[in-house]
Amino acid sequence: MKATFGAGCFWGVEAAFRRLEGVTGTAVGYAGGAVEHPTYEQVCSHSTGHAEVVEVTYDPERLPYEALLAVFWANHDPTQLNRQGPDIGDQYRSVIFVHDASQREAAETSREQVQRRLTKPVVTQIEDAPTFWPAEDYHQQYLEKRGMASCHVSLVG
C-alpha cells in the first residue's frame, strides 16, 4: 500500500518513516501542483503549487495506516501554515494525500484528535492523492547518505 505525506522538508520526514517496521520503501518527491515532472528549483520558486512529500510504501499487515499518521503528526507542527520552522513556502505545507476512502476517514479522525490536544488551529490539508513526481536522486535518503539522523527537531509531542 501507499501513503503520501507533506510535513515540511522531505529529508527529515523520509528518515522518520524509513525507521518503521513494516515500511517497505520510501521516496521523496513533489505532489499537488500544476506542472508535470517538476524540478526542485521549480518547486522552490513557488510557481508550481507542489508540496515536498514522502511517498511511503508499507505492509498494512505489519503496520496500520494509523501508525503512519502518528509518525506524521509527531514529526512536524501542523499549526504552521505553509512553513515548518525556518522553511517558508507552500512547498512546506502540512498535507496528507489520501489514496482511498479508508485513508481519508483515518486521516480526518486523526486530525480531529490532534486538534483537540492543541490550542492553535491545525492547518493540515487532506486531499486525494495526485500524481507523485519523484525528486532528483540526490534528495532520496538524503540524511541517510550523509550519516545524519534528522534535520529538524520534533515540534509536536
Secondary structure, DSSP 8 states (H G I E B T S, - for coil): -EEEEEESSHHHHHHHHHTSTTEEEEEEEEESSSSSS--HHHHHTT-S--EEEEEEEE-TTTS-HHHHHHHHHHTS-TTSTTEETTEESGGG-EEEEESSHHHHHHHHHHHHHHHHH-SS----EEEE----EE--GGGTTHHHHTT-S-SS-----
